[in-house]
Amino acid sequence: MSIKIKERRRARFHAIQALYQEAMAGTSISELKAQFYSDNVDRHPVDWSFFNRIIEGAIHNKTLIDEKIEQYAVNNMDSINAIDLAILRLGAYELYDCLDVPYQVVLNEYVEQTKALGTGEGHGFVNGLLDKIARDFRQEAVTK
């Protein structure tokens, strides 16, 4: 696995934690970005530019993203646990605006993050939901 892939994977991991903390504790995004950077900059390489991009993008586009999640979620969005919701929001944002990342990579990365951080069977839920959202945001997902 290349260094860039590992650094992006870590960026996603920290972004999920940051969005979760924002939802649970109400910590501002600027505080979270500074906190996660200072806590992890010396521990391991992270693509901090990508971390900032997806955090800011998920927050800035939250209404659009939540509408898509709500559209395809079987249950009410309030029933989605906070970690899975953070994962879905970040994955949906990447599908929407990070067109340099193939949609299959986005799905795989967030399914793997769900296996590590989410609920027991949440990875299937996340995979199914992000696949449906990909079809709305990515032409290549429609023609697969």
A tleap script that builds the chain and sets N, CA, C and O, in Angstrom:
source leaprc.protein.ff14SB
mol = sequence {
  NMET SER ILE LYS ILE LYS GLU ARG ARG ARG
  ALA ARG PHE HIE ALA ILE GLN ALA LEU TYR
  GLN GLU ALA MET ALA GLY THR SER ILE SER
  GLU LEU LYS ALA GLN PHE TYR SER ASP ASN
  VAL ASP ARG HIE PRO VAL ASP TRP SER PHE
  PHE ASN ARG ILE ILE GLU GLY ALA ILE HIE
  ASN LYS THR LEU ILE ASP GLU LYS ILE GLU
  GLN TYR ALA VAL ASN ASN MET ASP SER ILE
  ASN ALA ILE ASP LEU ALA ILE LEU ARG LEU
  GLY ALA TYR GLU LEU TYR ASP CYS LEU ASP
  VAL PRO TYR GLN VAL VAL LEU ASN GLU TYR
  VAL GLU GLN THR LYS ALA LEU GLY THR GLY
  GLU GLY HIE GLY PHE VAL ASN GLY LEU LEU
  ASP LYS ILE ALA ARG ASP PHE ARG GLN GLU
  ALA VAL THR CLYS
}
set mol.1.N position { 0.854 -1.172 0.000 }
set mol.1.CA position { 0.000 0.000 0.000 }
set mol.1.C position { 0.904 1.241 0.000 }
set mol.1.O position { 1.856 1.326 0.777 }
set mol.2.N position { 0.598 2.181 -0.866 }
set mol.2.CA position { 1.459 3.352 -0.964 }
set mol.2.C position { 1.273 4.277 0.237 }
set mol.2.O position { 0.281 4.200 0.961 }
set mol.3.N position { 2.243 5.139 0.421 }
set mol.3.CA position { 2.208 6.108 1.522 }
set mol.3.C position { 0.975 7.000 1.403 }
set mol.3.O position { 0.300 7.261 2.399 }
set mol.4.N position { 0.678 7.469 0.190 }
set mol.4.CA position { -0.461 8.371 -0.002 }
set mol.4.C position { -1.774 7.705 0.411 }
set mol.4.O position { -2.625 8.345 1.027 }
set mol.5.N position { -1.939 6.438 0.079 }
set mol.5.CA position { -3.160 5.722 0.452 }
set mol.5.C position { -3.270 5.627 1.967 }
set mol.5.O position { -4.338 5.875 2.527 }
set mol.6.N position { -2.192 5.276 2.627 }
set mol.6.CA position { -2.203 5.197 4.090 }
set mol.6.C position { -2.511 6.551 4.710 }
set mol.6.O position { -3.274 6.635 5.672 }
set mol.7.N position { -1.920 7.615 4.162 }
set mol.7.CA position { -2.148 8.952 4.705 }
set mol.7.C position { -3.598 9.382 4.518 }
set mol.7.O position { -4.167 10.027 5.399 }
set mol.8.N position { -4.200 9.038 3.394 }
set mol.8.CA position { -5.613 9.366 3.178 }
set mol.8.C position { -6.510 8.521 4.072 }
set mol.8.O position { -7.502 9.016 4.605 }
set mol.9.N position { -6.163 7.247 4.238 }
set mol.9.CA position { -6.948 6.371 5.121 }
set mol.9.C position { -6.955 6.943 6.542 }
set mol.9.O position { -7.993 6.983 7.201 }
set mol.10.N position { -5.790 7.379 6.998 }
set mol.10.CA position { -5.714 7.992 8.337 }
set mol.10.C position { -6.499 9.301 8.386 }
set mol.10.O position { -7.123 9.605 9.403 }
set mol.11.N position { -6.478 10.068 7.316 }
set mol.11.CA position { -7.255 11.316 7.268 }
set mol.11.C position { -8.741 11.004 7.427 }
set mol.11.O position { -9.448 11.691 8.165 }
set mol.12.N position { -9.212 9.971 6.736 }
set mol.12.CA position { -10.623 9.579 6.855 }
set mol.12.C position { -10.935 9.122 8.281 }
set mol.12.O position { -11.964 9.489 8.847 }
set mol.13.N position { -10.047 8.326 8.848 }
set mol.13.CA position { -10.229 7.828 10.210 }
set mol.13.C position { -10.374 8.990 11.197 }
set mol.13.O position { -11.285 8.996 12.025 }
set mol.14.N position { -9.486 9.955 11.105 }
set mol.14.CA position { -9.551 11.108 12.013 }
set mol.14.C position { -10.768 11.981 11.713 }
set mol.14.O position { -11.368 12.545 12.628 }
set mol.15.N position { -11.132 12.093 10.445 }
set mol.15.CA position { -12.300 12.898 10.080 }
set mol.15.C position { -13.579 12.293 10.661 }
set mol.15.O position { -14.456 13.022 11.124 }
set mol.16.N position { -13.684 10.976 10.636 }
set mol.16.CA position { -14.848 10.308 11.232 }
set mol.16.C position { -14.917 10.626 12.719 }
set mol.16.O position { -15.978 10.970 13.240 }
set mol.17.N position { -13.785 10.509 13.396 }
set mol.17.CA position { -13.753 10.815 14.829 }
set mol.17.C position { -14.117 12.275 15.086 }
set mol.17.O position { -14.834 12.582 16.038 }
set mol.18.N position { -13.623 13.168 14.241 }
set mol.18.CA position { -13.900 14.599 14.419 }
set mol.18.C position { -15.384 14.902 14.217 }
set mol.18.O position { -15.974 15.639 15.006 }
set mol.19.N position { -15.992 14.341 13.168 }
set mol.19.CA position { -17.426 14.579 12.953 }
set mol.19.C position { -18.265 13.982 14.079 }
set mol.19.O position { -19.277 14.555 14.483 }
set mol.20.N position { -17.841 12.844 14.572 }
set mol.20.CA position { -18.528 12.233 15.709 }
set mol.20.C position { -18.439 13.156 16.928 }
set mol.20.O position { -19.436 13.399 17.608 }
set mol.21.N position { -17.249 13.660 17.192 }
set mol.21.CA position { -17.064 14.559 18.336 }
set mol.21.C position { -17.864 15.847 18.158 }
set mol.21.O position { -18.411 16.379 19.125 }
set mol.22.N position { -17.932 16.341 16.942 }
set mol.22.CA position { -18.719 17.552 16.669 }
set mol.22.C position { -20.193 17.292 16.973 }
set mol.22.O position { -20.868 18.136 17.563 }
set mol.23.N position { -20.686 16.129 16.571 }
set mol.23.CA position { -22.091 15.794 16.792 }
set mol.23.C position { -22.402 15.547 18.263 }
set mol.23.O position { -23.461 15.944 18.748 }
set mol.24.N position { -21.484 14.892 18.978 }
set mol.24.CA position { -21.752 14.516 20.360 }
set mol.24.C position { -21.455 15.637 21.356 }
set mol.24.O position { -22.184 15.811 22.333 }
set mol.25.N position { -20.391 16.392 21.108 }
set mol.25.CA position { -19.970 17.400 22.089 }
set mol.25.C position { -20.155 18.832 21.602 }
set mol.25.O position { -20.004 19.779 22.373 }
set mol.26.N position { -20.481 18.986 20.330 }
set mol.26.CA position { -20.673 20.330 19.796 }
set mol.26.C position { -19.387 21.120 19.611 }
set mol.26.O position { -19.420 22.345 19.503 }
set mol.27.N position { -18.261 20.430 19.573 }
set mol.27.CA position { -16.975 21.092 19.383 }
set mol.27.C position { -16.934 21.699 17.988 }
set mol.27.O position { -17.356 21.062 17.023 }
set mol.28.N position { -16.438 22.911 17.872 }
set mol.28.CA position { -16.393 23.569 16.572 }
set mol.28.C position { -15.395 22.866 15.660 }
set mol.28.O position { -14.429 22.255 16.117 }
set mol.29.N position { -15.650 22.968 14.381 }
set mol.29.CA position { -14.773 22.326 13.405 }
set mol.29.C position { -13.372 22.916 13.468 }
set mol.29.O position { -12.395 22.178 13.344 }
set mol.30.N position { -13.250 24.211 13.653 }
set mol.30.CA position { -11.906 24.808 13.731 }
set mol.30.C position { -11.146 24.261 14.934 }
set mol.30.O position { -9.946 24.005 14.836 }
set mol.31.N position { -11.818 24.079 16.059 }
set mol.31.CA position { -11.178 23.479 17.233 }
set mol.31.C position { -10.783 22.026 16.961 }
set mol.31.O position { -9.693 21.588 17.330 }
set mol.32.N position { -11.678 21.290 16.315 }
set mol.32.CA position { -11.411 19.885 16.021 }
set mol.32.C position { -10.223 19.729 15.081 }
set mol.32.O position { -9.370 18.866 15.291 }
set mol.33.N position { -10.166 20.557 14.052 }
set mol.33.CA position { -9.045 20.470 13.109 }
set mol.33.C position { -7.731 20.724 13.834 }
set mol.33.O position { -6.753 20.006 13.626 }
set mol.34.N position { -7.709 21.741 14.680 }
set mol.34.CA position { -6.485 22.049 15.431 }
set mol.34.C position { -6.150 20.924 16.412 }
set mol.34.O position { -4.990 20.531 16.534 }
set mol.35.N position { -7.157 20.411 17.104 }
set mol.35.CA position { -6.949 19.344 18.089 }
set mol.35.C position { -6.422 18.076 17.430 }
set mol.35.O position { -5.438 17.504 17.899 }
set mol.36.N position { -7.055 17.630 16.362 }
set mol.36.CA position { -6.630 16.391 15.714 }
set mol.36.C position { -5.242 16.535 15.110 }
set mol.36.O position { -4.453 15.591 15.125 }
set mol.37.N position { -4.943 17.712 14.580 }
set mol.37.CA position { -3.608 17.941 14.030 }
set mol.37.C position { -2.563 17.877 15.143 }
set mol.37.O position { -1.578 17.149 15.028 }
set mol.38.N position { -2.775 18.637 16.218 }
set mol.38.CA position { -1.773 18.682 17.293 }
set mol.38.C position { -1.624 17.328 17.994 }
set mol.38.O position { -0.526 16.975 18.425 }
set mol.39.N position { -2.715 16.572 18.109 }
set mol.39.CA position { -2.651 15.264 18.767 }
set mol.39.C position { -1.983 14.186 17.911 }
set mol.39.O position { -1.503 13.185 18.443 }
set mol.40.N position { -1.950 14.383 16.597 }
set mol.40.CA position { -1.503 13.296 15.722 }
set mol.40.C position { -0.362 13.640 14.773 }
set mol.40.O position { 0.166 12.746 14.113 }
set mol.41.N position { 0.031 14.893 14.685 }
set mol.41.CA position { 1.034 15.290 13.690 }
set mol.41.C position { 2.359 14.562 13.872 }
set mol.41.O position { 3.043 14.271 12.892 }
set mol.42.N position { 2.722 14.270 15.093 }
set mol.42.CA position { 3.992 13.587 15.354 }
set mol.42.C position { 3.856 12.070 15.462 }
set mol.42.O position { 4.864 11.372 15.577 }
set mol.43.N position { 2.649 11.554 15.429 }
set mol.43.CA position { 2.426 10.112 15.618 }
set mol.43.C position { 2.589 9.314 14.334 }
set mol.43.O position { 3.229 8.262 14.327 }
set mol.44.N position { 2.010 9.813 13.248 }
set mol.44.CA position { 2.060 9.096 11.980 }
set mol.44.C position { 1.674 10.051 10.848 }
set mol.44.O position { 0.996 11.050 11.089 }
set mol.45.N position { 2.095 9.758 9.626 }
set mol.45.CA position { 1.749 10.631 8.499 }
set mol.45.C position { 0.252 10.601 8.208 }
set mol.45.O position { -0.366 9.537 8.155 }
set mol.46.N position { -0.311 11.780 8.021 }
set mol.46.CA position { -1.725 11.944 7.685 }
set mol.46.C position { -1.796 12.988 6.574 }
set mol.46.O position { -1.040 13.960 6.587 }
set mol.47.N position { -2.681 12.795 5.632 }
set mol.47.CA position { -2.921 13.796 4.596 }
set mol.47.C position { -3.835 14.865 5.198 }
set mol.47.O position { -5.057 14.806 5.058 }
set mol.48.N position { -3.222 15.839 5.866 }
set mol.48.CA position { -3.994 16.859 6.588 }
set mol.48.C position { -4.796 17.755 5.656 }
set mol.48.O position { -5.862 18.244 6.030 }
set mol.49.N position { -4.298 17.970 4.462 }
set mol.49.CA position { -5.054 18.760 3.495 }
set mol.49.C position { -6.361 18.048 3.144 }
set mol.49.O position { -7.416 18.676 3.066 }
set mol.50.N position { -6.282 16.738 2.935 }
set mol.50.CA position { -7.465 15.946 2.629 }
set mol.50.C position { -8.404 15.894 3.838 }
set mol.50.O position { -9.620 16.004 3.682 }
set mol.51.N position { -7.851 15.728 5.027 }
set mol.51.CA position { -8.641 15.759 6.272 }
set mol.51.C position { -9.464 17.039 6.328 }
set mol.51.O position { -10.674 16.995 6.546 }
set mol.52.N position { -8.808 18.178 6.132 }
set mol.52.CA position { -9.502 19.472 6.186 }
set mol.52.C position { -10.561 19.571 5.093 }
set mol.52.O position { -11.665 20.062 5.331 }
set mol.53.N position { -10.222 19.104 3.900 }
set mol.53.CA position { -11.151 19.181 2.775 }
set mol.53.C position { -12.436 18.405 3.051 }
set mol.53.O position { -13.530 18.919 2.822 }
set mol.54.N position { -12.311 17.173 3.542 }
set mol.54.CA position { -13.528 16.376 3.725 }
set mol.54.C position { -14.332 16.810 4.949 }
set mol.54.O position { -15.560 16.725 4.949 }
set mol.55.N position { -13.647 17.271 5.983 }
set mol.55.CA position { -14.373 17.786 7.151 }
set mol.55.C position { -15.179 19.025 6.764 }
set mol.55.O position { -16.382 19.104 7.012 }
set mol.56.N position { -14.501 19.975 6.159 }
set mol.56.CA position { -15.166 21.219 5.763 }
set mol.56.C position { -16.271 20.948 4.742 }
set mol.56.O position { -17.353 21.527 4.825 }
set mol.57.N position { -15.994 20.068 3.783 }
set mol.57.CA position { -16.982 19.759 2.760 }
set mol.57.C position { -18.215 19.076 3.323 }
set mol.57.O position { -19.338 19.406 2.943 }
set mol.58.N position { -18.012 18.129 4.225 }
set mol.58.CA position { -19.153 17.430 4.823 }
set mol.58.C position { -20.013 18.389 5.644 }
set mol.58.O position { -21.240 18.293 5.632 }
set mol.59.N position { -19.379 19.300 6.347 }
set mol.59.CA position { -20.126 20.284 7.144 }
set mol.59.C position { -20.836 21.288 6.235 }
set mol.59.O position { -22.017 21.577 6.424 }
set mol.60.N position { -20.117 21.812 5.258 }
set mol.60.CA position { -20.672 22.826 4.352 }
set mol.60.C position { -21.845 22.277 3.531 }
set mol.60.O position { -22.791 23.007 3.235 }
set mol.61.N position { -21.784 21.005 3.169 }
set mol.61.CA position { -22.818 20.382 2.335 }
set mol.61.C position { -23.743 19.459 3.130 }
set mol.61.O position { -24.361 18.556 2.565 }
set mol.62.N position { -23.834 19.686 4.421 }
set mol.62.CA position { -24.582 18.791 5.309 }
set mol.62.C position { -26.053 18.650 4.903 }
set mol.62.O position { -26.598 17.548 4.962 }
set mol.63.N position { -26.695 19.726 4.499 }
set mol.63.CA position { -28.105 19.655 4.130 }
set mol.63.C position { -28.310 18.733 2.934 }
set mol.63.O position { -29.179 17.861 2.964 }
set mol.64.N position { -27.520 18.920 1.886 }
set mol.64.CA position { -27.607 18.078 0.693 }
set mol.64.C position { -27.302 16.618 1.033 }
set mol.64.O position { -28.016 15.708 0.614 }
set mol.65.N position { -26.247 16.416 1.788 }
set mol.65.CA position { -25.823 15.057 2.155 }
set mol.65.C position { -26.891 14.371 3.005 }
set mol.65.O position { -27.234 13.214 2.760 }
set mol.66.N position { -27.411 15.074 3.991 }
set mol.66.CA position { -28.442 14.477 4.857 }
set mol.66.C position { -29.716 14.165 4.076 }
set mol.66.O position { -30.396 13.183 4.374 }
set mol.67.N position { -30.046 14.989 3.082 }
set mol.67.CA position { -31.211 14.694 2.240 }
set mol.67.C position { -31.009 13.380 1.490 }
set mol.67.O position { -31.937 12.581 1.367 }
set mol.68.N position { -29.792 13.159 0.989 }
set mol.68.CA position { -29.499 11.910 0.272 }
set mol.68.C position { -29.550 10.715 1.223 }
set mol.68.O position { -30.113 9.674 0.884 }
set mol.69.N position { -28.976 10.860 2.384 }
set mol.69.CA position { -29.006 9.761 3.367 }
set mol.69.C position { -30.453 9.446 3.731 }
set mol.69.O position { -30.852 8.282 3.765 }
set mol.70.N position { -31.226 10.476 3.998 }
set mol.70.CA position { -32.639 10.316 4.368 }
set mol.70.C position { -33.420 9.646 3.223 }
set mol.70.O position { -34.294 8.814 3.467 }
set mol.71.N position { -33.100 10.012 1.993 }
set mol.71.CA position { -33.785 9.455 0.825 }
set mol.71.C position { -33.632 7.943 0.744 }
set mol.71.O position { -34.575 7.241 0.382 }
set mol.72.N position { -32.450 7.439 1.079 }
set mol.72.CA position { -32.177 6.021 0.899 }
set mol.72.C position { -32.173 5.200 2.184 }
set mol.72.O position { -32.189 3.971 2.123 }
set mol.73.N position { -32.151 5.841 3.326 }
set mol.73.CA position { -32.172 5.099 4.593 }
set mol.73.C position { -33.551 4.481 4.785 }
set mol.73.O position { -34.568 5.143 4.580 }
set mol.74.N position { -33.582 3.230 5.174 }
set mol.74.CA position { -34.856 2.538 5.381 }
set mol.74.C position { -35.569 3.127 6.594 }
set mol.74.O position { -36.775 3.371 6.565 }
set mol.75.N position { -34.810 3.348 7.650 }
set mol.75.CA position { -35.370 3.915 8.868 }
set mol.75.C position { -35.116 5.417 8.910 }
set mol.75.O position { -34.415 5.966 8.061 }
set mol.76.N position { -35.686 6.057 9.890 }
set mol.76.CA position { -35.460 7.469 10.112 }
set mol.76.C position { -33.982 7.717 10.381 }
set mol.76.O position { -33.318 6.893 11.010 }
set mol.77.N position { -33.472 8.830 9.914 }
set mol.77.CA position { -32.057 9.136 10.092 }
set mol.77.C position { -31.670 9.215 11.567 }
set mol.77.O position { -30.517 8.962 11.919 }
set mol.78.N position { -32.607 9.557 12.418 }
set mol.78.CA position { -32.332 9.628 13.852 }
set mol.78.C position { -31.973 8.263 14.441 }
set mol.78.O position { -31.382 8.187 15.519 }
set mol.79.N position { -32.328 7.186 13.736 }
set mol.79.CA position { -32.034 5.849 14.250 }
set mol.79.C position { -30.628 5.367 13.861 }
set mol.79.O position { -30.193 4.305 14.307 }
set mol.80.N position { -29.924 6.139 13.037 }
set mol.80.CA position { -28.558 5.770 12.644 }
set mol.80.C position { -27.619 6.205 13.755 }
set mol.80.O position { -27.665 7.355 14.190 }
set mol.81.N position { -26.762 5.289 14.222 }
set mol.81.CA position { -25.857 5.674 15.309 }
set mol.81.C position { -24.869 6.731 14.819 }
set mol.81.O position { -24.610 6.850 13.621 }
set mol.82.N position { -24.332 7.481 15.747 }
set mol.82.CA position { -23.530 8.668 15.426 }
set mol.82.C position { -22.260 8.344 14.640 }
set mol.82.O position { -21.864 9.126 13.775 }
set mol.83.N position { -21.616 7.218 14.917 }
set mol.83.CA position { -20.403 6.850 14.162 }
set mol.83.C position { -20.772 6.516 12.721 }
set mol.83.O position { -20.142 7.011 11.787 }
set mol.84.N position { -21.789 5.678 12.539 }
set mol.84.CA position { -22.210 5.331 11.181 }
set mol.84.C position { -22.666 6.564 10.413 }
set mol.84.O position { -22.420 6.670 9.212 }
set mol.85.N position { -23.326 7.494 11.090 }
set mol.85.CA position { -23.775 8.722 10.433 }
set mol.85.C position { -22.584 9.580 10.008 }
set mol.85.O position { -22.589 10.139 8.911 }
set mol.86.N position { -21.577 9.690 10.849 }
set mol.86.CA position { -20.373 10.434 10.470 }
set mol.86.C position { -19.717 9.783 9.258 }
set mol.86.O position { -19.278 10.475 8.339 }
set mol.87.N position { -19.649 8.457 9.255 }
set mol.87.CA position { -19.072 7.719 8.130 }
set mol.87.C position { -19.883 7.977 6.858 }
set mol.87.O position { -19.309 8.240 5.802 }
set mol.88.N position { -21.187 7.904 6.952 }
set mol.88.CA position { -22.046 8.145 5.791 }
set mol.88.C position { -21.895 9.570 5.264 }
set mol.88.O position { -21.823 9.782 4.054 }
set mol.89.N position { -21.847 10.532 6.159 }
set mol.89.CA position { -21.719 11.924 5.720 }
set mol.89.C position { -20.402 12.165 4.991 }
set mol.89.O position { -20.375 12.832 3.957 }
set mol.90.N position { -19.324 11.630 5.522 }
set mol.90.CA position { -18.028 11.811 4.866 }
set mol.90.C position { -17.972 11.055 3.544 }
set mol.90.O position { -17.474 11.582 2.549 }
set mol.91.N position { -18.477 9.831 3.526 }
set mol.91.CA position { -18.501 9.068 2.279 }
set mol.91.C position { -19.353 9.737 1.217 }
set mol.91.O position { -18.959 9.810 0.053 }
set mol.92.N position { -20.515 10.224 1.613 }
set mol.92.CA position { -21.394 10.914 0.662 }
set mol.92.C position { -20.730 12.191 0.147 }
set mol.92.O position { -20.842 12.523 -1.033 }
set mol.93.N position { -20.042 12.901 1.032 }
set mol.93.CA position { -19.343 14.096 0.569 }
set mol.93.C position { -18.265 13.740 -0.455 }
set mol.93.O position { -18.153 14.404 -1.485 }
set mol.94.N position { -17.487 12.721 -0.188 }
set mol.94.CA position { -16.451 12.323 -1.155 }
set mol.94.C position { -17.078 11.932 -2.488 }
set mol.94.O position { -16.546 12.275 -3.544 }
set mol.95.N position { -18.186 11.231 -2.455 }
set mol.95.CA position { -18.862 10.870 -3.697 }
set mol.95.C position { -19.343 12.112 -4.436 }
set mol.95.O position { -19.317 12.159 -5.666 }
set mol.96.N position { -19.773 13.094 -3.698 }
set mol.96.CA position { -20.308 14.323 -4.272 }
set mol.96.C position { -19.225 15.228 -4.849 }
set mol.96.O position { -19.386 15.771 -5.942 }
set mol.97.N position { -18.124 15.393 -4.122 }
set mol.97.CA position { -17.199 16.457 -4.497 }
set mol.97.C position { -15.743 16.037 -4.690 }
set mol.97.O position { -14.959 16.833 -5.206 }
set mol.98.N position { -15.358 14.863 -4.313 }
set mol.98.CA position { -13.967 14.425 -4.480 }
set mol.98.C position { -13.887 13.521 -5.708 }
set mol.98.O position { -13.650 12.318 -5.598 }
set mol.99.N position { -14.087 14.114 -6.857 }
set mol.99.CA position { -14.200 13.351 -8.093 }
set mol.99.C position { -12.881 12.735 -8.530 }
set mol.99.O position { -12.851 11.898 -9.432 }
set mol.100.N position { -11.786 13.149 -7.890 }
set mol.100.CA position { -10.488 12.554 -8.175 }
set mol.100.C position { -10.340 11.174 -7.520 }
set mol.100.O position { -9.400 10.440 -7.823 }
set mol.101.N position { -11.259 10.829 -6.634 }
set mol.101.CA position { -11.234 9.528 -5.957 }
set mol.101.C position { -12.308 8.649 -6.601 }
set mol.101.O position { -13.487 9.001 -6.545 }
set mol.102.N position { -11.942 7.522 -7.211 }
set mol.102.CA position { -12.950 6.646 -7.818 }
set mol.102.C position { -14.012 6.222 -6.789 }
set mol.102.O position { -13.707 5.984 -5.620 }
set mol.103.N position { -15.252 6.136 -7.255 }
set mol.103.CA position { -16.333 5.847 -6.313 }
set mol.103.C position { -16.146 4.492 -5.622 }
set mol.103.O position { -16.535 4.335 -4.465 }
set mol.104.N position { -15.550 3.503 -6.325 }
set mol.104.CA position { -15.323 2.195 -5.697 }
set mol.104.C position { -14.345 2.321 -4.527 }
set mol.104.O position { -14.475 1.615 -3.527 }
set mol.105.N position { -13.381 3.208 -4.654 }
set mol.105.CA position { -12.417 3.444 -3.573 }
set mol.105.C position { -13.134 4.069 -2.382 }
set mol.105.O position { -12.903 3.682 -1.237 }
set mol.106.N position { -14.004 5.037 -2.657 }
set mol.106.CA position { -14.765 5.687 -1.577 }
set mol.106.C position { -15.581 4.645 -0.826 }
set mol.106.O position { -15.536 4.591 0.403 }
set mol.107.N position { -16.324 3.819 -1.553 }
set mol.107.CA position { -17.133 2.789 -0.902 }
set mol.107.C position { -16.268 1.854 -0.066 }
set mol.107.O position { -16.570 1.594 1.099 }
set mol.108.N position { -15.200 1.354 -0.657 }
set mol.108.CA position { -14.330 0.424 0.057 }
set mol.108.C position { -13.730 1.059 1.312 }
set mol.108.O position { -13.719 0.443 2.377 }
set mol.109.N position { -13.241 2.270 1.188 }
set mol.109.CA position { -12.608 2.930 2.337 }
set mol.109.C position { -13.591 3.102 3.494 }
set mol.109.O position { -13.242 2.836 4.644 }
set mol.110.N position { -14.803 3.538 3.206 }
set mol.110.CA position { -15.753 3.778 4.289 }
set mol.110.C position { -16.363 2.488 4.827 }
set mol.110.O position { -16.740 2.433 5.997 }
set mol.111.N position { -16.466 1.457 4.006 }
set mol.111.CA position { -16.884 0.153 4.523 }
set mol.111.C position { -15.829 -0.369 5.496 }
set mol.111.O position { -16.164 -0.870 6.569 }
set mol.112.N position { -14.559 -0.251 5.122 }
set mol.112.CA position { -13.476 -0.691 6.017 }
set mol.112.C position { -13.449 0.133 7.304 }
set mol.112.O position { -13.224 -0.414 8.384 }
set mol.113.N position { -13.674 1.426 7.198 }
set mol.113.CA position { -13.721 2.264 8.403 }
set mol.113.C position { -14.900 1.854 9.290 }
set mol.113.O position { -14.790 1.865 10.516 }
set mol.114.N position { -16.016 1.497 8.674 }
set mol.114.CA position { -17.184 1.054 9.452 }
set mol.114.C position { -16.881 -0.245 10.185 }
set mol.114.O position { -17.280 -0.424 11.335 }
set mol.115.N position { -16.178 -1.146 9.517 }
set mol.115.CA position { -15.801 -2.396 10.179 }
set mol.115.C position { -14.934 -2.121 11.397 }
set mol.115.O position { -15.043 -2.812 12.410 }
set mol.116.N position { -14.075 -1.114 11.302 }
set mol.116.CA position { -13.166 -0.791 12.407 }
set mol.116.C position { -13.845 0.019 13.507 }
set mol.116.O position { -13.549 -0.168 14.687 }
set mol.117.N position { -14.743 0.905 13.133 }
set mol.117.CA position { -15.290 1.865 14.104 }
set mol.117.C position { -16.778 1.718 14.382 }
set mol.117.O position { -17.247 2.092 15.457 }
set mol.118.N position { -17.514 1.185 13.435 }
set mol.118.CA position { -18.970 1.210 13.525 }
set mol.118.C position { -19.558 0.037 14.271 }
set mol.118.O position { -18.874 -0.676 15.005 }
set mol.119.N position { -20.842 -0.138 14.061 }
set mol.119.CA position { -21.568 -1.223 14.701 }
set mol.119.C position { -21.275 -2.537 13.994 }
set mol.119.O position { -20.708 -2.539 12.901 }
set mol.120.N position { -21.650 -3.641 14.595 }
set mol.120.CA position { -21.338 -4.972 14.086 }
set mol.120.C position { -21.679 -5.195 12.628 }
set mol.120.O position { -20.813 -5.599 11.852 }
set mol.121.N position { -22.898 -4.948 12.242 }
set mol.121.CA position { -23.330 -5.179 10.858 }
set mol.121.C position { -23.459 -3.866 10.085 }
set mol.121.O position { -24.028 -3.846 8.993 }
set mol.122.N position { -22.947 -2.797 10.628 }
set mol.122.CA position { -23.075 -1.484 9.997 }
set mol.122.C position { -22.412 -1.382 8.645 }
set mol.122.O position { -22.823 -0.573 7.813 }
set mol.123.N position { -21.380 -2.200 8.405 }
set mol.123.CA position { -20.671 -2.096 7.132 }
set mol.123.C position { -21.573 -2.433 5.948 }
set mol.123.O position { -21.432 -1.830 4.884 }
set mol.124.N position { -22.480 -3.364 6.104 }
set mol.124.CA position { -23.420 -3.689 5.029 }
set mol.124.C position { -24.383 -2.542 4.768 }
set mol.124.O position { -24.692 -2.220 3.621 }
set mol.125.N position { -24.848 -1.937 5.841 }
set mol.125.CA position { -25.738 -0.779 5.738 }
set mol.125.C position { -25.029 0.373 5.043 }
set mol.125.O position { -25.581 0.986 4.130 }
set mol.126.N position { -23.812 0.669 5.471 }
set mol.126.CA position { -23.035 1.766 4.894 }
set mol.126.C position { -22.754 1.489 3.421 }
set mol.126.O position { -22.892 2.380 2.583 }
set mol.127.N position { -22.360 0.254 3.105 }
set mol.127.CA position { -22.077 -0.100 1.715 }
set mol.127.C position { -23.310 0.098 0.835 }
set mol.127.O position { -23.221 0.706 -0.231 }
set mol.128.N position { -24.439 -0.405 1.269 }
set mol.128.CA position { -25.667 -0.285 0.488 }
set mol.128.C position { -26.100 1.151 0.287 }
set mol.128.O position { -26.491 1.544 -0.812 }
set mol.129.N position { -26.028 1.929 1.349 }
set mol.129.CA position { -26.459 3.324 1.267 }
set mol.129.C position { -25.514 4.151 0.398 }
set mol.129.O position { -25.965 4.926 -0.445 }
set mol.130.N position { -24.216 3.993 0.598 }
set mol.130.CA position { -23.268 4.753 -0.220 }
set mol.130.C position { -23.332 4.335 -1.684 }
set mol.130.O position { -23.126 5.166 -2.568 }
set mol.131.N position { -23.613 3.067 -1.954 }
set mol.131.CA position { -23.761 2.619 -3.340 }
set mol.131.C position { -24.932 3.327 -4.009 }
set mol.131.O position { -24.825 3.741 -5.163 }
set mol.132.N position { -26.027 3.468 -3.313 }
set mol.132.CA position { -27.194 4.183 -3.863 }
set mol.132.C position { -26.883 5.663 -4.069 }
set mol.132.O position { -27.248 6.243 -5.091 }
set mol.133.N position { -26.215 6.263 -3.107 }
set mol.133.CA position { -25.844 7.678 -3.227 }
set mol.133.C position { -24.862 7.870 -4.383 }
set mol.133.O position { -24.938 8.869 -5.098 }
set mol.134.N position { -23.950 6.930 -4.568 }
set mol.134.CA position { -22.985 7.009 -5.671 }
set mol.134.C position { -23.701 7.096 -7.008 }
set mol.134.O position { -23.245 7.803 -7.906 }
set mol.135.N position { -24.794 6.402 -7.152 }
set mol.135.CA position { -25.547 6.415 -8.412 }
set mol.135.C position { -26.143 7.785 -8.702 }
set mol.135.O position { -26.371 8.127 -9.862 }
set mol.136.N position { -26.398 8.568 -7.667 }
set mol.136.CA position { -26.901 9.929 -7.861 }
set mol.136.C position { -25.782 10.923 -8.161 }
set mol.136.O position { -25.977 11.874 -8.917 }
set mol.137.N position { -24.604 10.699 -7.563 }
set mol.137.CA position { -23.527 11.669 -7.683 }
set mol.137.C position { -22.478 11.337 -8.743 }
set mol.137.O position { -21.751 12.226 -9.185 }
set mol.138.N position { -22.387 10.075 -9.156 }
set mol.138.CA position { -21.321 9.646 -10.062 }
set mol.138.C position { -21.893 8.901 -11.259 }
set mol.138.O position { -22.542 7.867 -11.096 }
set mol.139.N position { -21.660 9.407 -12.439 }
set mol.139.CA position { -22.135 8.753 -13.654 }
set mol.139.C position { -21.547 7.355 -13.801 }
set mol.139.O position { -22.244 6.437 -14.231 }
set mol.140.N position { -20.260 7.178 -13.447 }
set mol.140.CA position { -19.633 5.863 -13.616 }
set mol.140.C position { -20.265 4.812 -12.715 }
set mol.140.O position { -20.162 3.621 -13.008 }
set mol.141.N position { -20.916 5.215 -11.628 }
set mol.141.CA position { -21.592 4.265 -10.744 }
set mol.141.C position { -22.882 3.758 -11.380 }
set mol.141.O position { -23.331 2.650 -11.087 }
set mol.142.N position { -23.469 4.562 -12.241 }
set mol.142.CA position { -24.724 4.173 -12.896 }
set mol.142.C position { -24.459 3.131 -13.971 }
set mol.142.O position { -25.277 2.237 -14.193 }
set mol.143.N position { -23.321 3.246 -14.634 }
set mol.143.CA position { -23.029 2.387 -15.772 }
set mol.143.C position { -22.237 1.141 -15.413 }
set mol.143.O position { -21.788 0.417 -16.302 }
set mol.144.N position { -22.056 0.877 -14.105 }
set mol.144.CA position { -21.242 -0.300 -13.717 }
set mol.144.C position { -21.925 -1.594 -13.972 }
set mol.144.O position { -21.363 -2.654 -13.697 }
savepdb mol mol.pdb
quit
